[in-house]
């Protein structure tokens, strides 16, 4: 059973069904925590978790801290590299959330491509979905579902509110 104080954002945990993951959100007094596993984000009962590494001090708090933690897991599980090195790989929900939040402009496109190992054109493509471009109704893919999930969770008003990629996320490139 996990100790409540060790289940902060960033804690590494193991679950019998889902395997190892990183805590994305935990609140004192609540029995469930949100954990990013390799297969995706799951809400699980805290009593079903074994803490492998307690939450790390110095992780940014709140929504940014949660996103940093989830992106760190994406990079740990799938690697990262030069722009375009992840071409053809599925987008993780955390990647789509980052693109959703960052203001659409060429400079940010280039930075996001470097951080996420994508091509700038691919970043622009995801932005088009975030901006609800006029795609045909039969167009349905994982990016569309991720954009819908992020928009529902954050609200459409959060789209493009970050003028640039936060330094906490830029630091992930070298980690």
N, C-alpha and C positions, 0 to 999 in steps of 0.2 A: 504494500500500500504506500502511496506517495505521501510525503510530508507536505502539508499545505504551503509552508513558506518556501519550499524548493520548486514550486510549480509556477514560477513567474514566466513571462515571455522570454523565450530563448532557452529554456530548460530542455535538455535532451532526455527523452523518455522511451520506454518500450511498452508495447501493448501486445497482448497474446494474439489477437487477430490481425492487427495492422502492422506490427513490427516496430522498428525504430522511427522516431519522429522528433519534431521540435515543437514545443508549446508556442502557440500563436497568441492565445488569449486565455487568461485564468483570472477569476475574481474570487477573493476570499469569501467563504461562506456558501459558494455555489458548488454543487456536486459535479457539474460538467465543465470540461475544459476543451478548447479548440486546439487541435494538433495538426501540423502539416506532416503527413506521411508521404512516402514516395509515390503512392497511388493517388494522393490528393488530400485535401483538408477534411478532417472528420471531427465531430463533436463526440467526446467519449467521457465516461465516468472517471473521475479522478482516482477512485479506489481501484480501478483496473490498470493503473499505470505504475511502472517501476521507474524511478528517477535514475538515469545513468549519469547525468551531470546537472547540477543545480543551475538555476538561472544565472546568467553572467551579468555582473554589475557593469554599468557603463553602456548598456544597450539603450538606444533612444527609447523614450517612452511613447505610449499611445499608438496611434495609427501608423506613424512612421516607423516606430520600433517593431511593430508587428510585420510591416512590409519588409523591413531590412532582414528580419529573422527568416521570413519565408523565402526571400530571394537568396539568402545565404544557403538555404537548404536546396534550392533549385540548382545553384552553382555546384554545390557539393555532390549532388546526385547525377547531374548531367554535364558538368563541366562548363567551361566558357572559353572563349578564345578571341581571335580576331573577328572583326565584323564579317558576317557571312558564314562563320564556322558552324553555326547551328541551323543553317539553311535546311529546310525540310523537316526539322524536328517540331513537334507540337509545342504550342505556347502553354506555359503554366499559367494558372489564374493570377499568380503574383506578378508575372511579367505583364499581363494585360492590365492589371490594376495600375502598375507604374506608368505604362503608356497612357492610360485613361487620365491619370492625374496631371501629367506633365503637359504644359502648353505646346501646341502644335506649331513648330517652326523648324527651319532647316538646321539650325545649330543644335537644337535639342534632338532632332532626328539622328544626327551624326553621333552625339554623345550616347544616346540610347542604343544605337547600333553597336558601339564599342562595349558598353556595359553588358548588353544582353547577347552579344555574339551573333547579331543579326545584320542584315543589309539595311541601309537607310530606306530603300524602297519598301522593304517589308514592314518597317516601323510606320511609314506613311500609310500603308495598306490597313494596318490595325487602326490607325487614327481615323481612317475613312469609316470603319465600322463603328468606332466610338462616336463619331459625329453623325451617325445614322444616315450614311449616304443612301441614295436611292437605288438599292440593289433589288433585283427581282424577288418576289415573295418566296420563291422556291429555294433561294439561296439560304442554305443552313449548314453551318459547320461549327467546329469547336470554338473558334474565335467569337462567332456570333453569340454562342451560349455563354462564354466567359464575359463578354461585354455586357450582356443582359444581367448576369449575376452581379458584376461589379456595380453597374448603374443602379440596380435595385438595392444593394447593400449600402452604397455611399450616397446615392441620390445624384441625379443628373447635374446638379449645381456644382458638384466637386470636379466635374470634367474640366481639365485644362487649368486648374487653379494653381498648380505649382509652376512658377515662371521658368524654372530650370530644374535639372535633376539634383536632388539634395546631396550635399557632400557625404552624408552617411552612406548613401547608396554608391556614390563614386568610389568610396574607399573599398567597397567589396571587390572591385576589379583586381586589386592587388592581394586580396586575402586568399 
